[in-house]
């Protein structure tokens, strides 16, 4: 499930990216932030751009799939 979010929803979030992002392609990654009942995802190169918000169960289902790709 993807949830709708607005710009004001992200001002209180603490964003982080994987330690695996420090390699030669470190600028090609996403950042995540955990909110109450929501996992937020944004492009690390465009932090003021759009972002996605997932229910925790949807994020938990996506991560193992993404790790295989």
C-alpha positions as CSV (number, residue, x, y, z in Angstrom):
1,X,0.0,0.0,0.0
2,X,1.3,3.5,-0.9
3,X,0.0,6.3,1.3
4,X,-0.5,9.9,0.2
5,X,1.9,12.4,1.9
6,X,2.4,16.1,1.7
7,X,5.5,18.3,2.1
8,X,4.6,19.1,5.7
9,X,4.6,15.4,6.6
10,X,8.4,15.1,6.2
11,X,9.7,18.1,8.1
12,X,10.0,16.1,11.4
13,X,11.5,13.0,9.9
14,X,15.1,11.8,10.3
15,X,16.3,10.6,6.9
16,X,19.1,8.0,6.4
17,X,20.6,5.9,3.7
18,X,22.4,2.6,3.6
19,X,26.1,2.4,4.5
20,X,26.3,0.4,1.2
21,X,25.7,3.7,-0.6
22,X,29.2,5.1,0.0
23,X,30.7,3.3,-3.0
24,X,31.4,4.6,-6.5
25,X,27.7,5.0,-7.1
26,X,26.9,6.6,-3.8
27,X,24.8,9.3,-5.4
28,X,22.4,6.7,-6.8
29,X,20.4,5.7,-3.8
30,X,17.3,6.4,-1.8
31,X,16.9,7.6,1.7
32,X,14.3,6.3,4.2
33,X,12.7,7.7,7.3
34,X,10.5,5.9,9.7
35,X,7.3,7.7,10.9
36,X,4.4,6.5,13.0
37,X,3.0,3.6,11.0
38,X,4.7,4.7,7.8
39,X,8.1,4.2,6.0
40,X,9.0,7.2,3.8
41,X,11.3,6.9,0.8
42,X,12.9,9.7,-1.2
43,X,15.7,10.2,-3.8
44,X,18.9,11.2,-2.1
45,X,19.8,13.5,-5.0
46,X,16.5,15.4,-4.8
47,X,15.6,15.7,-1.1
48,X,13.0,18.4,-1.8
49,X,11.3,16.3,-4.5
50,X,8.5,13.8,-4.3
51,X,8.6,10.9,-1.9
52,X,6.7,7.7,-1.3
53,X,5.1,6.6,1.9
54,X,4.5,2.9,2.5
55,X,2.7,1.0,5.2
56,X,5.2,-1.1,7.2
57,X,3.9,-4.4,5.9
58,X,4.2,-3.2,2.3
59,X,7.8,-2.0,2.9
60,X,8.7,-5.3,4.6
61,X,7.4,-7.2,1.6
62,X,9.3,-5.0,-0.9
63,X,12.8,-5.1,0.7
64,X,13.5,-8.8,0.2
65,X,12.4,-8.5,-3.4
66,X,14.6,-5.4,-4.0
67,X,17.6,-7.3,-2.5
68,X,17.3,-10.0,-5.2
69,X,17.3,-7.5,-8.1
